[in-house]
């Protein structure tokens, strides 16, 4: 009986250590290693993203700190405020003319010409006020957007005046719609 128990234990050990069982364990462990490597890689990528985010935040904080000391920012904000109020006032008048055109298919050319001259004056004042300032990167980018807007606004107003002079109702309506869509430049 002792011998049969001993033989049973040995055969059980041999079965447990058989090559099939070892291959299964090896494959299991290999798969687990691959999973852990993939997880490690994704964690490393996430870690790098976080490092980049922190670096960007630090740069932004540094830029804000530098810009807080820049007195040109408040001066530029005041210039833009005056400019924006003037442009808004003129575009409100043009909006009233556009509504009249929709209702009566008539638009006052003198009013549109006055709007154009007023806008030119507002833009010139804005440009001369900005020329006196030293703009940092952020303000420079904003100024460039405003310049593109101004250029397109004056071009479209001029084209509207031409259409009014020719009494081209289709082109008048087209120009009024283009002027309405100019905010995409800001």
C-alpha positions in Angstrom: 0.0 0.0 0.0 2.8 2.3 0.8 4.3 1.6 -2.6 1.1 2.3 -4.4 0.7 5.5 -2.6 4.3 6.4 -3.4 3.8 5.5 -7.1 0.5 7.6 -7.2 2.3 10.6 -5.8 5.1 10.4 -8.2 2.8 9.9 -11.2 0.8 12.9 -10.0 4.0 15.0 -9.9 4.9 13.8 -13.3 1.5 14.7 -14.7 1.6 18.1 -13.1 5.1 18.8 -14.6 4.2 17.5 -18.0 5.3 19.5 -21.1 1.7 20.3 -22.0 1.1 21.9 -18.6 4.4 23.8 -18.8 3.5 25.1 -22.3 0.2 26.3 -21.1 1.8 28.1 -18.2 4.4 29.6 -20.5 1.7 30.9 -22.9 -0.3 32.3 -19.9 2.8 34.0 -18.5 3.8 35.3 -22.0 0.3 36.7 -22.6 0.3 38.3 -19.1 3.8 39.9 -19.9 2.4 41.3 -23.2 -0.6 42.7 -21.5 1.5 44.4 -18.8 3.9 45.8 -21.5 0.9 47.3 -23.4 -0.4 48.7 -20.1 3.0 50.1 -19.3 3.3 51.7 -22.7 -0.1 53.3 -22.4 0.8 54.6 -18.9 4.0 56.0 -20.3 2.2 57.7 -23.1 -0.4 59.2 -20.6 2.5 60.2 -18.4 4.2 62.1 -21.3 0.9 63.8 -22.1 0.5 65.0 -18.6 4.1 66.2 -18.6 3.4 68.1 -21.8 0.2 69.5 -20.3 2.0 70.7 -17.2 4.7 72.3 -19.3 2.1 74.1 -21.4 0.4 75.3 -18.2 3.6 76.5 -16.8 4.4 78.4 -20.0 0.9 79.9 -20.0 1.3 81.0 -16.3 4.6 82.5 -17.2 3.1 84.4 -20.2 0.2 85.6 -18.1 2.6 86.8 -15.4 4.6 88.7 -18.0 1.5 90.1 -19.6 0.1 91.3 -16.3 3.1 93.6 -16.0 2.5 94.9 -19.6 0.7 98.3 -19.4 -0.1 98.1 -23.1 -2.7 95.4 -22.4 -5.1 97.8 -20.6 -4.4 100.5 -23.2 -5.1 98.1 -26.0 -8.3 96.9 -24.4 -9.5 100.6 -24.2 -8.6 101.2 -27.8 -10.5 98.0 -28.8 -13.4 99.0 -26.7 -13.7 102.4 -28.4 -13.2 100.8 -31.8 -15.8 98.0 -31.2 -18.4 100.5 -29.9 -17.9 102.7 -33.0 -18.1 99.8 -35.5 -21.1 98.3 -33.7 -22.9 101.7 -33.9 -22.3 101.9 -37.6 -23.3 98.3 -38.3 -26.5 98.8 -36.3 -27.4 101.7 -38.6 -26.6 99.4 -41.6 -28.7 96.7 -40.1 -31.7 99.1 -40.0 -31.0 99.9 -43.7 -30.9 96.2 -44.4 -34.3 95.7 -42.8 -35.7 98.6 -44.8 -34.3 97.0 -47.9 -36.0 93.6 -47.1 -39.3 95.4 -46.5 -39.3 98.0 -49.2 -36.5 96.9 -51.5 -35.0 100.3 -51.2 -31.8 101.4 -49.4 -30.5 104.9 -48.9 -27.1 105.2 -50.6 -26.2 108.3 -48.7 -26.6 106.5 -45.4 -24.4 103.7 -46.6 -21.8 106.2 -47.8 -21.9 107.9 -44.4 -21.5 104.5 -42.7 -18.5 103.8 -45.0 -16.8 107.1 -44.2 -17.5 106.7 -40.5 -16.0 103.2 -40.5 -12.9 104.5 -42.3 -12.5 107.1 -39.6 -13.0 104.6 -36.8 -10.5 102.2 -38.4 -7.9 105.0 -38.9 -8.3 106.1 -35.3 -7.9 102.5 -34.2 -4.8 102.0 -36.3 -3.1 105.2 -35.1 -3.9 104.4 -31.5 -2.5 100.9 -31.9 0.6 102.2 -33.6 1.5 104.0 -30.4 1.5 100.7 -28.5 4.0 97.9 -28.3 1.9 94.7 -28.7 3.0 91.4 -27.3 2.3 88.1 -29.2 -1.3 87.6 -28.0 -2.3 91.2 -28.6 -0.5 91.1 -32.0 -2.6 88.1 -33.1 -5.8 89.9 -32.0 -4.7 93.0 -33.8 -4.1 91.0 -37.0 -7.6 89.5 -36.8 -9.1 92.9 -36.5 -7.1 94.2 -39.4 -8.4 91.3 -41.6 -11.9 92.1 -40.4 -11.5 95.8 -41.2 -10.1 95.1 -44.7 -13.0 92.8 -45.5 -15.6 95.1 -44.0 -14.4 98.1 -46.0 -14.3 96.0 -49.2 -17.8 94.7 -48.7 -19.2 98.1 -47.8 -17.5 99.5 -50.9 -19.0 96.8 -53.1 -22.4 97.4 -51.5 -22.1 101.1 -52.4 -21.3 100.1 -56.0 -24.4 97.8 -56.1 -26.6 100.6 -54.7 -25.2 103.0 -57.4 -26.2 100.5 -60.1 -29.5 99.7 -58.3 -28.6 96.0 -58.5 -31.0 94.6 -55.9 -29.7 91.0 -56.1 -26.1 92.2 -55.5 -27.3 94.5 -52.7 -28.9 91.6 -50.9 -25.7 89.5 -51.4 -23.5 92.2 -50.0 -25.7 92.7 -47.0 -25.5 89.0 -46.2 -21.7 89.0 -46.7 -21.4 91.9 -44.3 -23.6 90.1 -41.7 -21.2 87.1 -41.9 -18.0 89.1 -41.4 -17.7 88.2 -37.7 -16.0 85.0 -38.7 -12.8 87.0 -39.1 -12.8 88.0 -35.4 
